Amino acid sequence: MNDSPLSVVGRRVRSLRSARRGPARYSAFDLVRRGALGKDWPRSFTQPDLKSSYDAVIIGAGVHGLATAYYLAANHGMTNVAVLDKAYIGGGGSGRNTAIVRSNYLTPEGVRFYDRSVKLYENLAVDLNYNVMFSQRGHLTLAHNDSSLRTMRWRAEVNKLQGIDSEVIGPDHISKLVPYLDVSPEARYPVLGALYHPPGGTIRHDAVNWGYARAAEHMGVHIHQYTEVTAIHVEADRVTGVSTNRGDISAPVVVNCTAGWASTVCDLAGVRLPLITHPLQAAVTEPVKMFLHAVVVSGSLHVYVSQTDRGELVFGASVDPYPSYSMRGSLEFTEELAGHVLELMPSIAKLRVLRQWAGLCDMTPDYSPIMGVTPVDGFLLDVGWGTYGYKAGPVAGEAMAELVATGKTPEIISSFDLARFAEGRLVGEKGAAAVGH
Ligand code: PYC
């Protein structure tokens, strides 16, 4: 953008003032009246007209795209921004994940990055004036064999060096935290220990998506749902705009914040990504009284589980073993999941599964994301989020906003650049993925 320093400062002050006022609040009387009558609620999100030009276009109205738009407006005063999505807000991976947040990764780059996200999540309800239901209930990654235990120790040491609360604990301590877990030596897969990460937990995914969307829109960002990008225009290696099913937009910056379709969107700009897309399934049970007070993950058994505030158990597993864009649930998944879960918690055998669903995961070769610039000037990437995108939403948004507004790649994402695959600088995070894939 070619703005004078004064106008940039002016815009920033105006947007901060407006952010502080926040989106509409309702009086108690309003809430009772609207609640009793069941009508007259204003729309949460408007449907703005599509303009023919914006300062930046963000593709994807999931948590990454919305957070990028929010931090562009809140931190940099840049509000002439459009977020485009071929479907609805949070309709992709951002609304389909199991809502787990943690920063106990394996590489220093990963730990630093995800820790910044946890910090932003900690203050998100206040920043957005929206109850995002963050619950730092603790996160346990179980080790059932010596090699997993060694990886847990390795992770704990890397985590501690970065100031992250993370340690290896034994079966007695695990049993106190999760009494329903079978830690007896007779278990088919005995629990030898666990990586315990007290700041980890869950946060309500829809609330995060809606909170970012509402706050960004309030500051002037346009969110265009059901607006599919059909072409990305590039002239002399520089992006100039996009075509959509609702018309053309010119923009000097286009950011790909999609998941599942990251490589097909990149194809439109002629940029190739080293991604393979797999479905990832999850399932939820009927609600029961609260009994599981931590997030429990077993890498060897390919399962993770937490209990929601409503009392349902939410389960996830590894990605489906074949590349696909299908988002159908499968019986194989449910069967395998149930078998593994019951190895860990035999006492929940009578719980009924209510529903299951799938999302799409763009897997990179090193299990780290791809963020930053591309060979096409102005066309930026925030993709390759595999099974770990949701927890990174805030830090990714903050960093991408800085890159868009300043033109400089923030240090916190510099190791996740696309060029690392050609230059052999992989950031190997497979050992810290939730489960083996
Ligand atoms: O990386 O913590 C994780 C995770 C949980 C569910 C999918 N990935």
Boltz pocket constraint, residues with backbone or C-beta under 6 A from the ligand:
constraints:
  - pocket:
      binder: B
      contacts: [[A, 98], [A, 100], [A, 101], [A, 102], [A, 304], [A, 316], [A, 317], [A, 387], [A, 388], [A, 432], [A, 433], [A, 434]]
      max_distance: 6.0
